[in-house]
Structure formats: C-alpha cells, structure tokens
Amino acid sequence: MRIVVQRVKSASVQIEGKTVGSIDQGLLILMGIENDDTQEDSEWLIQKVNGLRIFSDEEGKMNHSIQDIKGSFLLVSQFTLHASTKKGNRPSYIKAARPETAIPLYTSFIEQLKLHSNLPVQTGVFGADMQVSLVNDGPVTIIIDSKLKE
C-alpha cells in the first residue's frame, strides 16, 4: 500500500457536487492499493499514521501526532498512486489492485483506523470520480509505502 499523507487545516471530497466527506484539522490520506497488499500492510500503515508526529507543538516544532491534537482523518482511494511511467507517456496501472481485491482492504483499513485511532474518519467513495479540496497546512506532505517501510 502506498499513501500520501497531507497535514490539513481542512479537506473535503465531493462527488457530483455533493460533499460526501469533510474534516477540519487532521490528515488527508490518499491511498493506493497494490496487487500483493495484505492486512499486514494495512496494520503497519495504521500504526504509522496514528503515531506520525507532524503537528506543531507550542514551540512550532513538529512534535505532536494526530492523537495529540485530537484531529480527524479523511481517507480517499486513489489507484493512480501505483502508476508506472517507465514506458511512454501514458501511465500503466497494472500494479494497482483490482476492485475485488482493493475494496475489502480499503474497507478494512477504514474500520481498523476508526478502531485504533478512536478519532473521526471520513471517506470518499471507492472508484468514484471525486473532487478533493484541501488547505494543506505547512505544507506538509509525506509519502509512505508499506513495502519500503521508510
């Protein structure tokens, strides 16, 4: 699994002009699921985002986690995170998991994130054409891949 984590002052996702998820301060997570991703990848990422210290403390240093600030999550599926641009100019998405594999992992990630974080979790709609709006705070944007574990 590959995620893009953005520290936000606010974020929302719309489908056909209707807001389906929105948060104030917290983390917008764009999530791409790969063919060979498992529940272990999901669990590792959930621990990582829950403890990621990217929110400012009283001195302006990134010392607080989303737990410390009691923020919210907005999770949006995005298969294009696994695009390969190795050949030509049209990206290949062959590494991205098919919906029958990705949807159960995405759904499980949402439920486990709610359970382990005990914080509000909003989402987009898997596979939908979504418009995502955000006010990136910092900006702070971090890419985390469960296969690289960096």
Helices and strands as residue ranges (DSSP letters): E 2-15, E 18-23, E 26-32, H 39-51, E 55-56, E 62-64, H 66-69, E 72-77, G 79-82, H 99-117, E 121-123, E 131-145
